[in-house]
Each structure stands twice: as C-alpha cells, then as structure tokens.
Amino acid sequence: RADLVEQFAIAAATEAIEQAGELPYDYARVGTIFGTGVAGLHTLEDQIGVRIEKGARRVSPFLVPMMMANAPGAAVSMRFGLRGPAETIVTACAAGTHALSYAARLIAWDMADAIVAGGTEHAGTLTSLAGFGNMTALSNTGTSRPFDAARDGFVMGEGAAVFVLEEWDAAVARGATILGEV
C-alpha cells in the first residue's frame, strides 16, 4: 500500500532518527520536509496498465495516496508522530537539496526545533527512461559527471537520503552524534 518512493523515505528516515538519538523536543515542533521529482510514478504506470487490461473497477483505491508527491513526507511524519511543519518540495533533481535548505531556514526562523528532511525518488520506469532518452538527457556512457566539461547527460538513480536537522548548539548540548562539521 506504499510506492517504493515512500518506502525509501521511511527506511532512510528511520536510520536518520536512530542515528540522531532521542530528540528532546515537543513533537509539535518537529517537522518533515521532503523533496522528490515525481514520487509514485511506478504505481501510476502500473495502475494505468491495470485499467487498460482489466477495466476501471480494478484500479486500486490506493492509487492516489500512493502516487502523491507528499506521500513520503506524510508517511514519515505519521510513523514518528511528528506534528511540526510537513511540506513537500517538487523541483526535479534539486528537490532534496531544496528540502534541506528550506528545513534549515524553518529552524533558523524558529518555526521548528528539528526537521526530518531529505529527498526520495523511485522514477526509473520504462516510460520515464524513454522520455529522458528521447530528450537526450541520459548519459550515453553511463557515467555520472555533472561538473565535467565532457559530461554527456545524467544517470538515473533511485533511493533516499534523510537528515535530522536542529540548531547546532542544541545538538551539541544533548550529546547528539554529529556527522561532519560546517
């Protein structure tokens, strides 16, 4: 009852929350900000096939919640009881980065104490690959070199990356495991 894009988000969020340790905040001030390019494209394509082959009555009643772009973030907030800001950013390949920067701003603006944020994608369907291929956006060599002068396109990827963001001083004070420094 969940597209793999949502399952990726839940798995990555679970790991991020476990690594962050116990959050000493009111969960009404802990939110979720997720980014995705297209979300449940596999489910949408599968159910179009069901409709064509078996008729409209056989289309899953879960189609809409499984394909919605906000399903991953909503599922994470419900799974962990996070009641703060819950928003989804859909800005193609930059969506995960935009989600992280927006989450950081919400914390800086004191609109949340912590945000579970990141990106998730599962859009490598035959149709999407055909579309990207026809627009000559995919790499001919299968090599991802986005900043190389000799780049020849992108390589489709799927998965999720999720972080728990909070004020630096608050994380240090509670003894949080902090990966890397700014």
C-alpha positions as CSV (number, residue, x, y, z in Angstrom):
1,R,0.0,0.0,0.0
2,A,3.0,2.3,-0.4
3,D,5.0,3.0,-3.5
4,L,8.7,2.3,-3.2
5,V,9.4,6.1,-3.1
6,E,7.6,6.2,0.2
7,Q,9.3,3.0,1.5
8,F,12.7,4.5,0.7
9,A,11.8,7.6,2.6
10,I,10.6,5.7,5.7
11,A,13.7,3.5,5.7
12,A,16.1,6.5,5.4
13,A,14.2,8.5,8.0
14,T,14.3,5.6,10.4
15,E,18.1,5.4,10.1
16,A,18.5,9.2,10.4
17,I,16.2,9.3,13.5
18,E,18.0,6.4,15.1
19,Q,21.4,8.0,14.5
20,A,20.3,11.4,15.8
21,G,19.3,9.8,19.1
22,E,16.4,10.8,21.4
23,L,15.0,14.2,20.3
24,P,14.1,16.2,23.5
25,Y,11.6,18.4,21.7
26,D,7.9,18.7,21.7
27,Y,7.0,16.8,18.5
28,A,4.6,19.6,17.6
29,R,7.8,21.5,16.8
30,V,9.5,18.7,14.9
31,G,8.6,18.6,11.2
32,T,9.2,16.8,7.9
33,I,10.3,18.5,4.7
34,F,10.8,16.1,1.8
35,G,11.8,16.6,-1.8
36,T,11.0,14.5,-4.8
37,G,11.0,14.9,-8.6
38,V,7.9,12.9,-9.3
39,A,7.1,10.5,-6.4
40,G,4.9,7.4,-7.1
41,L,5.4,7.1,-10.9
42,H,5.8,3.3,-10.7
43,T,2.4,3.0,-9.1
44,L,0.8,5.3,-11.6
45,E,2.1,3.4,-14.5
46,D,1.2,0.0,-13.0
47,Q,-2.4,1.2,-12.4
48,I,-2.8,2.6,-15.9
49,G,-1.9,-0.9,-17.1
50,V,-4.5,-2.4,-14.8
51,R,-7.2,0.0,-16.1
52,I,-6.3,-0.8,-19.7
53,E,-6.2,-4.6,-19.2
54,K,-8.9,-5.2,-16.6
55,G,-11.1,-2.1,-16.5
56,A,-11.6,1.0,-14.3
57,R,-13.2,-1.0,-11.5
58,R,-9.9,-2.9,-10.9
59,V,-7.8,0.2,-10.3
60,S,-6.5,0.2,-6.7
61,P,-8.3,2.6,-4.3
62,F,-4.8,3.3,-3.0
63,L,-3.6,4.7,-6.4
64,V,-4.0,8.4,-5.4
65,P,-2.3,8.2,-1.9
66,M,0.5,6.0,-3.3
67,M,1.3,8.3,-6.2
68,M,1.1,11.7,-4.5
69,A,4.3,13.6,-4.1
70,N,3.6,14.4,-0.5
71,A,3.1,10.7,0.5
72,P,6.7,10.1,1.6
73,G,6.9,13.0,4.0
74,A,3.4,12.4,5.3
75,A,4.2,8.8,6.0
76,V,7.3,9.7,7.9
77,S,5.5,12.3,10.0
78,M,2.7,9.9,10.8
79,R,5.1,7.0,11.5
80,F,7.1,9.0,14.0
81,G,4.4,11.3,15.4
82,L,6.0,14.5,14.1
83,R,3.4,17.3,14.1
84,G,5.5,20.3,13.1
85,P,5.7,21.7,9.6
86,A,5.1,19.0,6.9
87,E,5.8,20.1,3.4
88,T,6.9,18.6,0.1
89,I,9.1,20.3,-2.4
90,V,9.0,19.2,-6.0
91,T,11.8,20.8,-8.0
92,A,13.1,17.9,-10.2
93,C,16.7,16.9,-9.5
94,A,17.2,19.8,-6.9
95,A,14.2,18.8,-4.7
96,G,16.3,17.1,-1.9
97,T,18.7,20.0,-1.7
98,H,15.9,22.4,-1.6
99,A,14.1,20.4,1.1
100,L,17.3,20.5,3.3
101,S,17.8,24.3,2.8
102,Y,14.2,25.1,3.5
103,A,14.3,22.9,6.6
104,A,17.3,24.8,7.9
105,R,15.5,28.1,7.3
106,L,12.5,26.9,9.3
107,I,14.8,26.1,12.2
108,A,16.7,29.4,11.8
109,W,13.3,31.3,11.8
110,D,12.3,29.5,15.0
111,M,9.3,27.8,13.2
112,A,10.6,24.4,14.3
113,D,13.1,22.9,16.7
114,A,14.1,20.0,14.4
115,I,13.2,18.8,11.0
116,V,13.5,15.4,9.4
117,A,14.4,16.3,5.9
118,G,15.7,14.9,2.7
119,G,14.9,13.6,-0.7
120,T,13.4,10.4,-2.2
121,E,13.0,9.1,-5.7
122,H,11.8,6.0,-7.5
123,A,11.0,7.1,-11.0
124,G,13.1,4.8,-13.2
125,T,10.2,3.4,-15.2
126,L,10.4,2.3,-18.8
127,T,8.3,5.3,-19.8
128,S,10.4,7.9,-17.9
129,L,13.6,6.4,-19.2
130,A,12.2,6.6,-22.7
131,G,11.2,10.2,-22.2
132,F,14.6,11.2,-20.8
133,G,16.4,9.2,-23.5
134,N,14.3,10.9,-26.3
135,M,15.2,14.3,-25.0
136,T,18.9,13.1,-24.9
137,A,19.2,13.9,-21.2
138,L,20.7,10.4,-20.3
139,S,24.4,9.7,-20.3
140,N,25.5,7.6,-23.3
141,T,28.5,6.3,-21.4
142,G,26.5,5.5,-18.2
143,T,28.9,7.7,-16.2
144,S,27.7,10.5,-13.9
145,R,29.9,13.5,-14.3
146,P,27.7,16.6,-13.6
147,F,30.5,19.1,-13.3
148,D,32.9,17.7,-16.0
149,A,33.2,19.7,-19.3
150,A,32.9,16.3,-21.1
151,R,29.7,15.3,-19.4
152,D,27.1,13.7,-21.7
153,G,24.0,13.5,-19.6
154,F,22.8,12.1,-16.3
155,V,22.4,8.6,-14.9
156,M,19.0,7.8,-13.4
157,G,19.2,7.0,-9.7
158,E,16.7,5.9,-7.1
159,G,16.7,5.9,-3.3
160,A,16.5,8.3,-0.4
161,A,18.8,10.4,1.8
162,V,17.4,11.9,5.1
163,F,18.9,14.0,7.8
164,V,17.7,15.3,11.2
165,L,18.4,19.0,11.3
166,E,18.4,21.0,14.5
167,E,20.3,24.0,16.0
168,W,24.0,23.2,16.3
169,D,24.1,24.3,20.0
170,A,21.1,22.2,20.9
171,A,22.5,19.1,19.2
172,V,25.9,19.6,21.0
173,A,24.2,20.2,24.3
174,R,22.2,17.0,24.1
175,G,25.3,15.0,23.0
176,A,23.9,14.2,19.6
177,T,26.0,12.2,17.1
178,I,27.0,14.9,14.6
179,L,28.2,13.7,11.2
180,G,30.7,16.3,9.8
181,E,31.0,19.9,10.6
182,V,30.1,23.1,8.7
